[in-house]
Amino acid sequence: MAGNLELLSSVLAAAKAEDRAALVGYLPAGFPTVADGVRAITTMLDGGCDIVEVGLPHSDPVLDGPVIQTADDIALRGGVKITDVIETVREAHRISGAPILCMTYWNPVDRYGVARFAADLAEAGGAGCILPDLPVEESDEWRKAAQEHGLATVFVVAPSSRDERLAKITAAGSGFVYAASLMGVTGTRESVGTEAQRLVERTRAVTDLPVCVGLGVSNPVQAAEVARFADGVIVGSAFVKRLLDAPDLETGLAEVRTLAGELAEGVRKRG
């Protein structure tokens, strides 16, 4: 079975045709449990997300801030495995029909087996992988497997990336480009800042791929601000925090649905 790269591309294109940015949600698999995580992801999609990134929980993340680290720790202490991550992708896609990506650091993929991971993710209906710590120079094996199985390879660019580096990274990627709008780890921010817009402009100068911005958006005002210049708005920590802060799961799911709806309105306002 081929993966859903084409579905991902069509959803991003449809949002562009509606003159809006796509809303991309993030949640780690296995949080708060595997089954409840699937419920949370489908709730995000029901509430207004167009695409979801399923995080593969990691014990020593380099990009994720304290909120997502807390969720990762809960998932890992609950015994989540790579097979659970793939099953989360499978169930979320089966229920929603939406494009579901896996966001993971490279080590778990390497240990699982590159060809095996790509084949299993595609068979589950996954749309691709976001690989924040895989250098493009070392990505040939993954990109070959991803292409064979119809999966997107999404690389991360940052404000520190020079123009020639942006060109090299984006030429190797597919699906979209993940623009990390700030230097530092994930987490909600008080303001979006100007670095994000400049990074999107520089990235668009070297690629036709959609550019989605992550790191910091937590409310509809910020979502609208980013939607003015980006093809997609990525929100992770704000969703995780709603679940962490809720007194029970049902309240948390209601909060997630509300936030998704508010952010969905924000990406349609474009500032």
C-alpha positions as CSV (number, residue, x, y, z in Angstrom):
1,M,0.0,0.0,0.0
2,A,1.3,3.4,-0.9
3,G,1.4,6.2,1.6
4,N,-0.6,9.4,1.4
5,L,1.8,12.0,0.1
6,E,-0.7,12.9,-2.6
7,L,-3.5,13.4,0.0
8,L,-1.2,15.7,2.0
9,S,-0.4,17.8,-1.1
10,S,-4.1,18.0,-2.1
11,V,-5.2,19.2,1.4
12,L,-2.5,21.9,1.3
13,A,-3.5,22.9,-2.2
14,A,-7.2,23.0,-1.2
15,A,-6.5,25.4,1.7
16,K,-4.5,27.6,-0.7
17,A,-7.4,27.6,-3.2
18,E,-9.6,28.8,-0.3
19,D,-7.1,31.6,0.2
20,R,-6.2,30.5,3.7
21,A,-3.4,28.6,5.5
22,A,-3.8,25.0,6.5
23,L,-4.1,24.2,10.2
24,V,-1.6,21.5,11.3
25,G,-1.9,20.0,14.8
26,Y,0.6,18.0,16.7
27,L,0.2,15.4,19.5
28,P,2.6,12.7,20.7
29,A,1.3,9.2,20.3
30,G,0.5,7.4,23.6
31,F,-0.6,10.6,25.4
32,P,-2.4,10.3,27.6
33,T,-2.7,6.7,26.5
34,V,-2.6,5.1,23.0
35,A,-6.4,4.9,22.7
36,D,-7.0,8.3,24.3
37,G,-4.4,9.8,22.1
38,V,-6.3,8.6,19.0
39,R,-9.4,10.2,20.4
40,A,-7.5,13.5,21.0
41,I,-6.1,13.5,17.5
42,T,-9.5,12.8,15.8
43,T,-11.0,15.5,18.1
44,M,-8.4,18.0,16.8
45,L,-9.4,17.1,13.2
46,D,-13.1,17.3,14.0
47,G,-12.5,20.7,15.6
48,G,-10.9,22.2,12.5
49,C,-7.3,20.9,12.0
50,D,-6.6,19.9,8.4
51,I,-3.5,17.8,9.1
52,V,-2.0,16.2,12.2
53,E,1.5,15.3,13.1
54,V,1.8,12.3,15.4
55,G,4.9,12.6,17.5
56,L,7.1,9.6,18.3
57,P,7.9,10.1,22.0
58,H,11.6,10.4,22.7
59,S,13.4,10.3,26.0
60,D,15.9,13.0,25.0
61,P,14.2,15.4,22.6
62,V,16.3,18.3,21.2
63,L,13.5,20.4,19.6
64,D,10.6,19.8,22.1
65,G,10.1,22.2,25.0
66,P,8.9,21.3,28.5
67,V,5.2,20.9,27.7
68,I,5.8,18.3,25.0
69,Q,8.6,16.7,27.0
70,T,6.1,16.1,29.8
71,A,3.6,14.5,27.4
72,D,6.4,12.3,26.0
73,D,7.4,11.2,29.5
74,I,3.8,10.2,30.2
75,A,3.6,8.2,27.0
76,L,7.0,6.5,27.6
77,R,6.1,5.6,31.2
78,G,2.9,4.1,29.8
79,G,5.0,1.8,27.6
80,V,4.4,3.3,24.2
81,K,6.3,1.5,21.4
82,I,7.0,2.4,17.8
83,T,4.3,0.0,16.7
84,D,1.8,2.0,18.9
85,V,2.9,5.1,17.0
86,I,2.2,3.5,13.7
87,E,-1.2,2.2,15.0
88,T,-2.1,5.7,16.1
89,V,-1.4,6.9,12.6
90,R,-3.5,4.1,11.2
91,E,-6.5,4.7,13.4
92,A,-6.4,8.4,13.1
93,H,-6.4,8.2,9.3
94,R,-9.0,5.4,9.2
95,I,-11.4,7.4,11.3
96,S,-10.8,10.9,9.8
97,G,-9.5,10.3,6.3
98,A,-7.1,13.2,6.9
99,P,-3.4,13.3,6.2
100,I,-1.4,12.1,9.2
101,L,2.3,12.4,9.4
102,C,4.8,11.1,11.9
103,M,7.3,13.5,13.5
104,T,10.3,11.7,14.9
105,Y,13.9,12.0,15.6
106,W,16.1,9.8,13.5
107,N,17.4,7.3,16.0
108,P,14.2,5.3,16.5
109,V,13.7,5.0,12.7
110,D,17.3,3.8,12.3
111,R,16.9,1.3,15.1
112,Y,13.5,0.1,13.8
113,G,14.9,-0.3,10.3
114,V,14.6,2.4,7.6
115,A,12.9,0.4,4.9
116,R,10.6,-1.3,7.5
117,F,9.6,2.0,9.1
118,A,8.7,3.5,5.7
119,A,6.8,0.4,4.6
120,D,4.8,0.1,7.9
121,L,4.0,3.8,8.0
122,A,2.8,3.8,4.4
123,E,0.7,0.6,5.0
124,A,-0.9,2.4,8.0
125,G,-2.0,5.2,5.7
126,G,0.6,7.7,6.8
127,A,1.3,10.7,4.7
128,G,5.0,11.1,5.5
129,C,7.7,11.9,8.1
130,I,9.0,15.1,9.7
131,L,12.7,14.4,10.6
132,P,14.0,17.4,12.5
133,D,17.5,16.0,13.3
134,L,18.3,14.1,10.1
135,P,20.9,16.0,8.0
136,V,20.0,16.2,4.4
137,E,23.5,14.8,3.5
138,E,22.6,11.6,5.4
139,S,19.1,11.2,4.2
140,D,19.5,9.2,1.0
141,E,18.4,5.9,2.5
142,W,15.3,7.4,4.0
143,R,14.3,9.5,1.0
144,K,14.6,6.4,-1.3
145,A,12.4,4.4,1.0
146,A,9.9,7.2,1.4
147,Q,9.7,7.8,-2.4
148,E,9.2,4.1,-2.9
149,H,6.3,4.0,-0.5
150,G,4.6,7.3,-1.4
151,L,5.6,9.2,1.8
152,A,6.6,12.8,2.2
153,T,10.0,13.7,3.6
154,V,9.6,17.0,5.5
155,F,12.8,18.7,6.6
156,V,13.0,21.6,9.1
157,V,14.6,24.9,8.3
158,A,15.5,27.7,10.8
159,P,16.3,31.4,10.8
160,S,20.0,30.4,11.0
161,S,19.8,28.5,7.7
162,R,21.8,30.3,5.0
163,D,20.2,30.7,1.6
164,E,22.3,28.0,-0.1
165,R,21.4,25.7,2.8
166,L,17.7,26.4,2.3
167,A,18.0,25.5,-1.3
168,K,19.7,22.2,-0.6
169,I,17.3,21.2,2.1
170,T,14.2,22.1,0.2
171,A,15.4,20.4,-3.0
172,A,15.6,17.1,-1.0
173,G,12.3,17.5,0.7
174,S,8.7,16.8,-0.3
175,G,5.2,17.5,1.0
176,F,6.0,20.8,2.7
177,V,8.8,22.6,4.4
178,Y,8.7,22.9,8.2
179,A,9.9,26.4,9.1
180,A,10.9,26.7,12.7
181,S,10.1,30.3,13.3
182,L,12.3,30.8,16.3
183,M,15.7,29.6,17.5
184,G,15.1,27.4,20.5
185,V,12.7,24.6,21.6
186,T,9.0,24.3,21.1
187,G,6.5,26.1,23.4
188,T,3.9,28.8,23.3
189,R,5.1,32.3,22.8
190,E,3.7,35.7,23.7
191,S,4.3,37.0,20.1
192,V,5.2,35.5,16.8
193,G,8.0,38.0,15.9
194,T,9.3,39.0,12.5
195,E,11.8,36.1,12.0
196,A,9.1,33.7,10.8
197,Q,8.0,35.9,7.9
198,R,11.5,36.5,6.8
199,L,12.3,32.8,6.9
200,V,9.2,32.0,4.9
201,E,10.1,34.6,2.3
202,R,13.7,33.2,2.0
203,T,12.4,29.6,1.8
204,R,9.9,30.5,-0.9
205,A,12.6,32.0,-3.0
206,V,14.2,28.6,-3.4
207,T,11.2,26.2,-3.5
208,D,7.7,25.8,-4.7
209,L,6.8,23.5,-1.8
210,P,4.3,24.9,0.8
211,V,6.0,26.4,3.8
212,C,4.3,25.7,7.2
213,V,5.4,27.6,10.3
214,G,5.8,26.0,13.7
215,L,7.1,26.9,17.2
216,G,5.0,29.2,19.3
217,V,1.4,29.7,18.0
218,S,-1.1,29.2,20.8
219,N,-4.1,31.4,20.0
220,P,-6.3,32.5,17.0
221,V,-4.7,36.0,16.9
222,Q,-1.2,34.5,16.4
223,A,-2.6,31.9,14.0
224,A,-4.1,34.7,11.8
225,E,-0.8,36.6,12.0
226,V,1.2,33.6,10.7
227,A,-1.5,32.7,8.2
228,R,-0.9,36.0,6.4
229,F,2.5,34.8,5.1
230,A,2.6,31.0,5.6
231,D,0.9,28.1,3.8
232,G,0.3,26.3,7.1
233,V,0.2,27.0,10.8
234,I,1.6,24.3,13.0
235,V,0.3,24.1,16.6
236,G,1.6,21.5,19.2
237,S,2.3,22.7,22.7
238,A,-1.0,24.6,23.0
239,F,-3.0,21.4,22.3
240,V,-0.8,19.3,24.6
241,K,-1.2,21.9,27.4
242,R,-5.0,21.8,27.2
243,L,-4.8,18.0,27.8
244,L,-2.2,18.3,30.6
245,D,-4.1,21.1,32.4
246,A,-7.6,19.4,32.2
247,P,-8.9,17.7,35.4
248,D,-10.1,14.8,33.3
249,L,-10.0,13.4,29.8
250,E,-13.4,14.5,28.6
251,T,-12.8,18.1,29.7
252,G,-9.4,17.9,28.0
253,L,-11.0,16.7,24.7
254,A,-13.6,19.5,24.9
255,E,-10.7,22.0,25.3
256,V,-8.9,20.5,22.4
257,R,-11.9,20.8,20.2
258,T,-12.5,24.4,21.2
259,L,-8.9,25.4,20.6
260,A,-8.9,23.7,17.2
261,G,-12.1,25.6,16.2
262,E,-10.6,28.9,17.4
263,L,-7.4,28.3,15.5
264,A,-9.3,27.2,12.4
265,E,-11.1,30.5,12.4
266,G,-7.8,32.3,12.9
267,V,-6.1,30.8,9.8
268,R,-9.1,31.9,7.8
269,K,-8.8,35.5,8.9
270,R,-5.1,35.9,7.8
271,G,-4.5,38.8,10.2
